[in-house]
Structures are given as structure tokens and as C-alpha cells.
């Protein structure tokens, strides 16, 4: 049987959803800037922000739900969290590349 959601879990979920939406908005704006100016750095920045926020938070949310429903075994959870952290790392690498890229 599923447990009731505690208020703190609800707040954390809402903040994660909010961070996902804000990250998507910022990534979208960076893609628009890339379209206007054709600066490849903006494309890398947009991709990095989307990976860092949207992909990471969405994947983490889905994983948390699957864990709470006991649909992921412990070894599967390890691989799942590895994927979450790999998307965070890739997003940060793309952002760093965008900031240090020479035209």
C-alpha cells in the first residue's frame, strides 16, 4: 500500500518541478539566442542547461517514483543514479565548454 505524501516531500517535489521549468525556459532562451546570433557557444550553453536541469530533474523524479513504488531493485537503482549524475556532469561540461570556447 502506498504511504501518504508528507508535506516536505510535496515541497521538494514542487521545487524540483519549478527548477525543471525554469531550466527549460533558460535553455529555450539560449537556443533562441543561438538562432539569432549563430554563436555556437549559445548552443552548448543551452544543451548544458537542459541536461543539467530538465533531464536531470525529470530523470531523478521518475527514479524516485519507481523506487517508492518498489519497482527498481538495488542494483537497478545504482545504475539509475549513475545515469542521473552522468547527465549532470555532461551538462556542466557543456556549460564550461561554452564559457571557455574561443570563436
N, C-alpha and C positions, 0 to 999 in steps of 0.2 A: 504494500500500500504506500502511496506517496505521502510524504510529510507536508505539512503546511509551510508555506514560504514565510520565513522570518522577515521583519521589516528591513533589517540590514542587508539581507540578500536582495531584496527588491531595490533598495537604493543603489547597491553595487551594480545590479543589472541595468538599471536606468542610466547610471553614469557610463557604463560600458557602451550602451546603445547610443548615448549622446556623443561619446568620443568617436564612435564609428561614423556617425552622421557628420560631425564636424570635420573629421579626416577626409571623408568623401567629398565634402564641399571644398576643402582646401585643395585636394588633388584635382578636382574638376576645374577650379580656378587656375591652377598651374598648367593644366592641359590647354585651357583657353589662351593663356599667355604664350604657350608654346605655339599654338596655332597662329596667333597674331604676329609673333616676332621670329618664329622658326629658330629659336635658340635651343639647341639640343639639351642644354643644362636644365631647362624647364621641364623637358620630357622626363629626364632622370629624376628630377625632384618630385614630379607628380607621381611617377611609378613608385618611388621610395615611400612617399607619404601614404599612398594607397596600400602598399604592402604592410607598412608599419602600423597603420590604424585599421583600415577596413578589413583586410584579410586576417590580420592577427586577432582582432577583437571578435570577428564573426566566427572564426575557427575555434577560438577559445570558448565562446558561448556555446557552440554546438557540442564541443567536447564536454563541457561542464554538465550540460543537459544529459548527454549519453552516460556520463559517469553516475549522475544522480539516479538515473533510471536503471543503473547496473547493467548496461548493455556493452560496456567495454571492460575487458579483463585487465589485470595489472600490466602485463606485457604490452597490450594494445594502448593503454594509457601512456606508457613511456614513449612509444612511437608517435602518438598523437601530440604530446607536449614537445617532442623533438621538432615536429613539423611547425608548431606554433612559434617556437624560438628561432627556427631557421627562417621563417618569414619575417620575424622581427629583425634578425641580423641582416637579411638581404635588403630590407627596406632601409636600414641605417647605412649600409654600404652604398646603396644607390644615392641616398641624400648626400653622403660625404663625397661621392664622386661628382655629383652635380655642383657642390660648393667649391671643389678644387679643380674642376675641369678647365682647361685652357681653350679658348676659342681658336 
